[in-house]
C-alpha cells in the first residue's frame, strides 16, 4: 500500500466497503506518525478521523493530488459578518466536505463559538464505524 487514498470507493456498496485505512497523523504537530522509521497506518474510525482532518484542512480544487470533490470551501466565508448566515453555510460546507466519503453517514449536533475573526465549529460525524466528535477553526 503506497497511497491509501487511491481506492475508488464511489462504486462500492456500503455493505461491501473494505476496512478504511490511512496514514496515522500526529494531529498536534500536523505530521505523519513514524514508527521504526516508517509511517504508521491506522484503520476504521481512527483512519476516518485522519481523513476528516485532511478534508477539513484542504481547500477544494486547489491541489491536483485530490479530486474536485475532496476538501472544504471555507475561504468563501472571509468577510462575512452575519452569524446566522455563517452558521447555515458552515453546516452545509462541512456536511458537503465529509459526506463524499461512503464511510460517513451524516454530520449533526453543530455548535459554534466566535473569537474575533475566527469561528470554531464543533460537530458529531456519524460513520459506518460509529460516531466521532470533531472541531475545526475557520477564519472569517
Secondary structure as a PSIPRED ss2 file (coil, helix, strand):
# PSIPRED VFORMAT (PSIPRED V4.0)

   1 X C   1.000  0.000  0.000
   2 X C   1.000  0.000  0.000
   3 X C   1.000  0.000  0.000
   4 X H   0.000  1.000  0.000
   5 X H   0.000  1.000  0.000
   6 X H   0.000  1.000  0.000
   7 X C   1.000  0.000  0.000
   8 X C   1.000  0.000  0.000
   9 X C   1.000  0.000  0.000
  10 X C   1.000  0.000  0.000
  11 X C   1.000  0.000  0.000
  12 X C   1.000  0.000  0.000
  13 X C   1.000  0.000  0.000
  14 X H   0.000  1.000  0.000
  15 X H   0.000  1.000  0.000
  16 X H   0.000  1.000  0.000
  17 X C   1.000  0.000  0.000
  18 X C   1.000  0.000  0.000
  19 X C   1.000  0.000  0.000
  20 X C   1.000  0.000  0.000
  21 X E   0.000  0.000  1.000
  22 X E   0.000  0.000  1.000
  23 X E   0.000  0.000  1.000
  24 X C   1.000  0.000  0.000
  25 X E   0.000  0.000  1.000
  26 X E   0.000  0.000  1.000
  27 X C   1.000  0.000  0.000
  28 X C   1.000  0.000  0.000
  29 X C   1.000  0.000  0.000
  30 X C   1.000  0.000  0.000
  31 X E   0.000  0.000  1.000
  32 X E   0.000  0.000  1.000
  33 X C   1.000  0.000  0.000
  34 X E   0.000  0.000  1.000
  35 X E   0.000  0.000  1.000
  36 X C   1.000  0.000  0.000
  37 X C   1.000  0.000  0.000
  38 X E   0.000  0.000  1.000
  39 X E   0.000  0.000  1.000
  40 X C   1.000  0.000  0.000
  41 X E   0.000  0.000  1.000
  42 X E   0.000  0.000  1.000
  43 X E   0.000  0.000  1.000
  44 X C   1.000  0.000  0.000
  45 X H   0.000  1.000  0.000
  46 X H   0.000  1.000  0.000
  47 X H   0.000  1.000  0.000
  48 X H   0.000  1.000  0.000
  49 X H   0.000  1.000  0.000
  50 X H   0.000  1.000  0.000
  51 X H   0.000  1.000  0.000
  52 X H   0.000  1.000  0.000
  53 X H   0.000  1.000  0.000
  54 X H   0.000  1.000  0.000
  55 X H   0.000  1.000  0.000
  56 X H   0.000  1.000  0.000
  57 X H   0.000  1.000  0.000
  58 X C   1.000  0.000  0.000
  59 X E   0.000  0.000  1.000
  60 X C   1.000  0.000  0.000
  61 X C   1.000  0.000  0.000
  62 X C   1.000  0.000  0.000
  63 X C   1.000  0.000  0.000
  64 X C   1.000  0.000  0.000
  65 X C   1.000  0.000  0.000
  66 X C   1.000  0.000  0.000
  67 X C   1.000  0.000  0.000
  68 X C   1.000  0.000  0.000
  69 X C   1.000  0.000  0.000
  70 X C   1.000  0.000  0.000
  71 X C   1.000  0.000  0.000
  72 X E   0.000  0.000  1.000
  73 X C   1.000  0.000  0.000
  74 X H   0.000  1.000  0.000
  75 X H   0.000  1.000  0.000
  76 X H   0.000  1.000  0.000
  77 X H   0.000  1.000  0.000
  78 X C   1.000  0.000  0.000
  79 X C   1.000  0.000  0.000
  80 X C   1.000  0.000  0.000
  81 X C   1.000  0.000  0.000
  82 X C   1.000  0.000  0.000
  83 X H   0.000  1.000  0.000
  84 X H   0.000  1.000  0.000
  85 X H   0.000  1.000  0.000
  86 X H   0.000  1.000  0.000
  87 X H   0.000  1.000  0.000
  88 X H   0.000  1.000  0.000
  89 X H   0.000  1.000  0.000
  90 X H   0.000  1.000  0.000
  91 X H   0.000  1.000  0.000
  92 X H   0.000  1.000  0.000
  93 X H   0.000  1.000  0.000
  94 X H   0.000  1.000  0.000
  95 X H   0.000  1.000  0.000
  96 X H   0.000  1.000  0.000
  97 X H   0.000  1.000  0.000
  98 X H   0.000  1.000  0.000
  99 X C   1.000  0.000  0.000
 100 X C   1.000  0.000  0.000
 101 X C   1.000  0.000  0.000
 102 X C   1.000  0.000  0.000
 103 X C   1.000  0.000  0.000
 104 X E   0.000  0.000  1.000
 105 X E   0.000  0.000  1.000
 106 X E   0.000  0.000  1.000
 107 X E   0.000  0.000  1.000
 108 X E   0.000  0.000  1.000
 109 X E   0.000  0.000  1.000
 110 X E   0.000  0.000  1.000
 111 X E   0.000  0.000  1.000
 112 X E   0.000  0.000  1.000
 113 X E   0.000  0.000  1.000
 114 X E   0.000  0.000  1.000
 115 X E   0.000  0.000  1.000
 116 X C   1.000  0.000  0.000
 117 X C   1.000  0.000  0.000
 118 X E   0.000  0.000  1.000
 119 X E   0.000  0.000  1.000
 120 X E   0.000  0.000  1.000
 121 X E   0.000  0.000  1.000
 122 X E   0.000  0.000  1.000
 123 X E   0.000  0.000  1.000
 124 X E   0.000  0.000  1.000
 125 X E   0.000  0.000  1.000
 126 X E   0.000  0.000  1.000
 127 X E   0.000  0.000  1.000
 128 X C   1.000  0.000  0.000
 129 X C   1.000  0.000  0.000
 130 X E   0.000  0.000  1.000
 131 X E   0.000  0.000  1.000
 132 X E   0.000  0.000  1.000
 133 X E   0.000  0.000  1.000
 134 X E   0.000  0.000  1.000
 135 X E   0.000  0.000  1.000
 136 X E   0.000  0.000  1.000
 137 X E   0.000  0.000  1.000
 138 X E   0.000  0.000  1.000
 139 X E   0.000  0.000  1.000
 140 X C   1.000  0.000  0.000
